[in-house]
Amino acid sequence: MIAWEYALLVRRYQGQGRQFHVSFVWYGPDGSRTDVTAYGDTAIAHLNRVGREGWELVSAAEDVNNIQGSTEVHRYHLKRPLP
């Protein structure tokens, strides 16, 4: 039987008018939380980076709230076999 570890990549887009901010946060299997925004400006860049580390995308979800500006939160759930 294969044992898995899981992680979460969260993309947050917050904007109002012509100003916006995009950030990426990595929630590791050990409970750590790391701002990984500097590693890329797209979800694809981040998914390719962690894919090279053995992570596989399991599911993705999106929340959009357009009240008083615009907020989008994308969650990418990933897994990889334990060593």
C-alpha positions as CSV (number, residue, x, y, z in Angstrom):
1,M,0.0,0.0,0.0
2,I,1.3,3.5,-0.9
3,A,1.3,6.1,1.8
4,W,0.8,9.7,0.7
5,E,1.6,13.2,2.0
6,Y,-0.5,16.2,1.1
7,A,0.1,19.9,0.5
8,L,-1.9,22.9,-0.6
9,L,-1.0,25.8,-2.9
10,V,-3.3,28.8,-2.5
11,R,-3.4,31.6,-5.1
12,R,-5.0,34.8,-3.9
13,Y,-6.0,37.6,-6.2
14,Q,-7.2,40.9,-4.6
15,G,-8.0,43.9,-6.7
16,Q,-9.9,47.1,-6.8
17,G,-10.2,49.1,-9.9
18,R,-6.9,49.0,-11.8
19,Q,-4.9,47.9,-8.8
20,F,-4.4,44.3,-7.9
21,H,-2.2,42.0,-5.9
22,V,-1.5,38.3,-6.6
23,S,0.1,36.1,-4.0
24,F,0.9,32.4,-3.6
25,V,1.1,30.5,-0.3
26,W,2.4,26.9,0.2
27,Y,1.0,24.9,3.0
28,G,3.4,22.0,3.5
29,P,2.6,18.5,4.8
30,D,4.4,19.4,8.0
31,G,2.0,22.2,8.7
32,S,4.3,24.9,7.6
33,R,3.0,28.0,5.7
34,T,5.4,29.7,3.2
35,D,4.9,32.7,0.9
36,V,6.2,31.4,-2.4
37,T,5.0,34.4,-4.5
38,A,8.6,35.2,-5.6
39,Y,8.9,31.8,-7.4
40,G,6.5,32.7,-10.2
41,D,3.6,34.9,-11.2
42,T,1.3,32.2,-12.5
43,A,-0.3,29.0,-11.0
44,I,1.2,27.0,-13.9
45,A,4.7,28.1,-12.9
46,H,4.2,27.0,-9.3
47,L,2.5,23.7,-10.3
48,N,5.4,22.9,-12.7
49,R,7.9,23.8,-9.9
50,V,6.4,21.5,-7.3
51,G,5.7,18.8,-10.0
52,R,9.5,18.5,-10.5
53,E,9.6,17.8,-6.7
54,G,7.2,14.8,-7.2
55,W,3.9,16.6,-6.3
56,E,0.8,15.6,-8.3
57,L,-2.3,17.8,-8.6
58,V,-5.3,16.1,-7.0
59,S,-8.0,18.8,-7.2
60,A,-8.5,22.5,-7.7
61,A,-11.2,24.8,-6.3
62,E,-12.0,28.5,-6.8
63,D,-13.9,31.0,-4.7
64,V,-14.8,34.4,-6.2
65,N,-16.2,37.3,-4.2
66,N,-16.9,40.5,-6.2
67,I,-18.5,42.5,-3.4
68,Q,-16.5,45.8,-2.9
69,G,-13.8,45.0,-5.3
70,S,-12.6,41.6,-6.5
71,T,-11.2,38.7,-4.6
72,E,-10.4,35.3,-6.1
73,V,-8.9,32.4,-4.1
74,H,-7.8,29.3,-6.0
75,R,-6.8,26.2,-4.0
76,Y,-4.6,23.5,-5.5
77,H,-4.5,20.2,-3.5
78,L,-1.4,18.1,-4.2
79,K,-0.1,14.7,-3.1
80,R,3.1,12.7,-3.4
81,P,4.2,9.3,-2.1
82,L,6.0,9.3,1.2
83,P,9.7,8.3,0.7
